[in-house]
């Protein structure tokens, strides 16, 4: 049913003459800025922690606020990527709903941004297969992120503790699916963390390979630009040598969006610091103290060095108290919204349905052009 509804939406775009932006070279004399198609995705990990919120999620909200009216914004919950590691079906089903509720709770507007589940749009996997048939294995072997993903999932101390015997083909080829996620919408800009830059380079390579293999009057795919999404590296409260993570067995190591004010205060109070007098920002020698300063600076949108100077003559007790207050101030609004939206299952499913239809209307046009070029239409 969803597919039929979305196919009708695609046909309406065709009849009205609406197509994705024509990315042929624009004259240098033109005064009009080129329209942007911005795509980014996040895995359905359930309720995000503070590091997630201060990373991709807050950047998406800023993008929505600063985008030009003509820009298209697509934010996807990438369920197929989650399957590259073992999942409990019941937990995954719940996590998908929770992630969509989170996106709405933090301020993403489904009327301005297209919010959808990746697995509701089969165009992603269709294009992924086509790109897989063009991707040299050598390029995939140069991808390094599969080791870090396996290490994180197994709580390994380092990437050296995992090897190729643990690697499945889905995890090996998931960078191609990432490329399909981007190219199926002919995205021009992809805001991701620095650790994903290698995948954007692969996406650009695959776009060029396709454009050369199947030339037309104009290249089908634009070469998407990597947009460095500035995010604070938030570390574990219990082990400040590693990132804050939901896979850690110690619940006190992370702050979740759903944590109450008292839970936040308790976790911050128990955060690992050091016994050195005074407060200074030194991530190498004082990682725990520096992590708290980073959190406070991010919550108050301040420079971390300025924050450190403010606390130079103070103690960890005062710093922890102020960090807890700042985190609570930042999260209390989204937390209340999330509690409300999570209960509205019908609303969540309607947002997901409408988002999928909008996404498929765009990707459907792209796939029609692709099938024509490769000889499947």
N, C-alpha and C positions, 0 to 999 in steps of 0.2 A: 504493500500500500504506500509506504513512504517513497519507494522508488518511483512509482507511477506519478505521485504528486510532484516530485522533484523533476521528473522528466517533462512534465507540463510546464514547470517554471522555466526550464531551459528553452523549450519551444517558444515561450513568450518572449524571452530575450532575443531569440533569433528573428521572430516576426517584427519586433520593434527596432531591429537593426542594432541592438546593443551588443557589443562584443568587448572582451578584455582590451585594455589599452593597446593600441598599435605601437609596438616598440621599435619601429624603423627609426633610423637616425633623424633627430630633430635639428633643423637649421640653427646655427649659432646665433642667427639674428632674431630668433623668436623670443618674445618677452614672457611667454607663459611657462610656468614651471611644469615639468613632466609629472603626471599623476603617479603616485606611488601605490604599489600593492604590497602590503606588509603582512608577512606570515610568521607565526611562531607557534610552537607547541610545547606541551608539558605532559609528562606521564601521569596517569591516574594513581597517585600514591596515597590517596585519601586526604586526611587533614594535613595541610602543610605546616612545617615548623618555621621558626623565625627566620632562618637562613633562606628558605624558599620565598618568604614574604618580602624580605629586603632585597632579594635578587630579582628573578624574572617577573614576579607578580606585580611588584610596585612599578617596575619599568613599563609593563603593559598599560597600567593605568595612566602613567605619564604620557605614553605614546598616544593614547586615546584623547587626552586633553590637548595635546599639541599638534595633532595631525591636521592637515588641511582638509576642508570639507570634501574635496574630490578624491582624497585618499581612500583606499579600501583596506580595512583592517580585518585579518582573519586570525583567530586564536583557537587552537585545536587541542583537545584532550586526546593524546595519542595512544589509544588502547592497544593497537597492534604492536607497538614498540614494547609495551609492558610484557608481552608474551615471549620475548626473547629470553626471559628468565622465568623460573617456575612460579606459578601463581595459584592461589586458592580461588576457585571460581566465585564462591560466595563473597569473599573479601574483595575481589576485584570488582564485582558488580556494585557493591556498596561504595568502593573507592571512586568509581566513575561518577556516581551521583554526588559524592562529597566534593570532588574536585570542581564540578560544574557549579555547585552551590557556593564554593569558595570564590570562584571567578566573579560571580554575581555579587557576593557579599563585599568584596574589596572595592567594587565600584565600576566594573566593566558593564557597559550598557548594551544589551543585545539588539537595541535599535540602532546603535552606532557601530558596534563591532560585531562581526560574525563569529558567534561562539558555537562550537559543534564538536561532536565526537568523531574522531578520525574514522572509526570503524563503521560509521553510518554512511560513509561515502566510498563505494567500491572503486571509484576512479583512482584512488591512491594506489591500490594493489595492482590494478591493471597497468598503470604507468610504471609501477615498480618492476613488473615482469619485463616490460619492453626495455627499460633501462638496464635490467640485469643482463639482457641479451647483448648489450653494448658495452658492459663494464669489464675492463681487463682485471683479471684476478690479482695481478700485481699491484694495482691501485688499492684494492681492498686489503691486501697484506700490509700495506704501509699505514693503514689506519691503526691507531694505538689505543683507542678508547675501550675496546672490548675487554682488555685486561683490567682496566680500572673499574669497569662495571662488575666484572666477576669478583674482583677483590672486595668491592663494597658489599656485594650481596652475600659474601661468605665471611664478612668481618675479618678479612685477612689483614695482616700487619703491613704488607706491601704487595705490589703487583708481581714481585718475584715469586710469590707463593702460589700463583695460578699458572697453568700451562694449557697448551692447545687441546689436551685430552678433555678439558671441561668446556670446550667451545662448540656450540651447535651452529648449524648453517644459518639459522635466523639471526643470531647475534653477529655472525661474521658479515652478513649482507645487509644488516639494518641501516648502514649509511646510505645504501641505494634507496631504501624506503624513505629515509629522510629527504633525499634529493627529490623523490617523487612527490612528497608532501609539499615541497616548495614549488616545483616546476609545474605541477598540475594546475596551479592558479596563476602561472607566469608571474610569480612574485618578483618584485624588484629589490626589496629590502628584507633582510632577515635578522631581527634582533636576538642574539643569543650570547651566552657567556663565552669567554675566551677559550674554554676547553672544547667548544664546538666549532672553532674557526676552521679546523682541518676538514670538517664535514662540509662546510660551505664551499671550500676550495674544490672538493670533490664534486659538489653540485654544479659548480661553474664548469668544471671539466666535462661532466656528462652532458650539460646543455650544449657545449661546443661540439662534442662528439656527435650528438643527435643532429644539430644544425648542419654539420658538414656531411653527415651520412644521408640526410634527407633534405636537401636544399629546396627552397621555394623562392618566390619573388622576394620574400623577406625571411630572415631567421625566425623560426617559430618561438624559440625561447629567448628571453632576455637573460643576461648574465647577472644573477642576483648579487646584491652587495651585502657583505657582512657588516652588520651594524653592531659595534661593540656595546653591549648593554651593560653599563657600569653597575657593578653589584659589589656589595661588601662580602668579603669572605668571612662568614660567621663560623666560628669553631665550636667544638663540643665544650660544654660547660664543665665536664668532668675530665676530659682529656684534650687540652687545647693544642695538641700537636696534630689533631685530625679535625676534619670538617664536621659540623653539626649534621647528624644523620638520623633518620627514622629507623635504620637497621641496627643501630647500637642497642645492645641488650639493657643498657642503663637508661631508664626513662628520665632520670634527672639530668641527663646530658643535653637535653633539648627542650625548647619551649614551643608548645603547639599553639596554633591559633585559638583552640578551644580552652586553653588553660585559664583558670580563674586568677584573679588578682593575688590571692593568697598562694596559689601554686607557683605563680611567677616569682613572687617574693621569696618563697622557700628555695626554689631552684637557683635563683641568682645568689642568695645568701650562701648556698653550699658550693658555689662555683669555685673551681681551683684557681688560686692566685699564687702568691709567693710571700716571703717574709721580709723582703727588702723594704726599708722605710720610704715613704713618699710614693707618689704615682708618676710613672713615666711611660711613654709609648716606645716599646722596644720588643717587636714581635719575635726576635730571635732569642733574647735572654729572659724576657718576661711575657711569654705567650698568653698566659691566663689574664693578667692585668691588661695587656694590649687588646685582648678579645673583648673585655668589658668596655674599654674605651671605644673600640670600633662599633659596638652595639649602641652605645650612648650617642655617638656622633651620627650614626645612621638614623636613629629614631628622631633626633632633633635636627637633622639635615645640617650638621655642622662639620667643620674640618676637624679631623681626629687630633691633629697636632694642637689646635686651639683648645680643644677639650682637655687634652693632657696637661697643658699649661695651667688651666683653671684648677686642676686637682693636684698640682705639683706638691703642695704642702699639706695635702689632706691624706686621709687613710683609706684603706680598702672598705671599711665599714660605710663611710659616707658615699664612696663611689658605688658600692653595691646597692645601697638604698636608692640613689638617684637613678641608677640603671633600671631597677625594678619599676620605679614610678614612670620612667620614660617608656618602657616596653608596654606597661599597662595602658598608658595614655594612647599609644599607637594602636594597640590591638582591641581595645574595648568596643569601639564602634563596629569594626568588621566581625568581631565575635558575636555581638548581639544579632547582627544581620544574618550571620551564618546559622545561628540557632533557630532563627525564624524560617529561613529558606529551606533548610534541610527537611523540615516537616512538610513542605509543600511539594509532594512528589509529582502531582499532576502538572504544576507549574514548571518544574524542572524538565519533565518529559516534553512539554510543549516548547520550551526554549530550545531544547536539543533538536526537536523535530524541525522547527522553523530555521534554526541555524544550519542544519544539514541540507535543507532545501535551498537555502541561499548559497551555500558552498557548492552544491552540485550544479546549480545554475551556471556558476562560473567555470567549474572544472569540466562540465559537460561540453561546453563550447571548445575548450582546449582539446579534449579527447576526440571530438569529431575531426578536428584539424589533424591531430596525430594519426588517426586511423586512415585518413585520406593520404597522408604522406607516406605511410609505411606499407600501404596496399591492402589494409584490412577493411576498407570501405570503398 
